[in-house]
Amino acid sequence: MSYRVGVDIGGTFTDFCAFNDETNDIHTLKVLSSPDAPGAEVIAGPGELETRYGVTAPQVVYFTHGT
């Protein structure tokens, strides 16, 4: 299984979207942004995607980031 993951960092939340290339399923996730530790939410999000939806790092074939 392969996923494309997009991340958008916002002031309050960082949004994640994981798209399954094989099934066309989409999983979304909001992680609280941390202005005092920029980037921490980008590190925390993939672990939460794995916990909630079973999306593991080796399955991610494309990762994009926006602000």
N, C-alpha and C positions, 0 to 999 in steps of 0.2 A: 504494500500500500504506500502511496506517496502523497504528500501534502504540500500545498503552497501556503505560506503564512505571511500575513501582512500585519504590521504594527503601526499604530498612530498614537504618538504621545500627545496628550492634552494636559491642560492645567490641573484638572481634577482627576481624570481617569486616563489610563492608557488602554486603548482598544486593540484586541487581537482578533484576527479572523483566520481560521484554518480551513482550507478548501481541499477536499479529497479528490484527487485527479481521477480516481477509478469509479467512485460512486456518485460524484458531484454533491456529496454532503458538505454542509458548511457548519462549522462550530464557531461561536463567538464567545468572547470573554472580556470582562472589564477588570482591570487591576488598578488600585488606587495609585495615582502618581505621587512621587516623593520629591518635591523641589529641593529639599535639603540633601538628597542623595540621587542626583540625576543619573538615569540609566539603571537604577536598581529594579525598576518595574519591568524593564526589558529582560533582565536576568530572571526575575521571579515568574514572569508569564509563561514561558515554555514548560516549566515544572508544573504549573497549574493546568496547562493544556493536557499534559500527560495524566495528571491525577483525575481530571474531570472526564476527558474524552479518549484517553489512551494514545494520544499523538506523541510519539517519541522522536527525539532528535534525529536518529538515522532515517526516519521516514520523511523528514523535511527536505525537499529537493529545491525549494526556492524560498527565500526569505527577503522581505522588503520592509523598509522602515520610512515613516514620514512623520512630520511634526505639524 
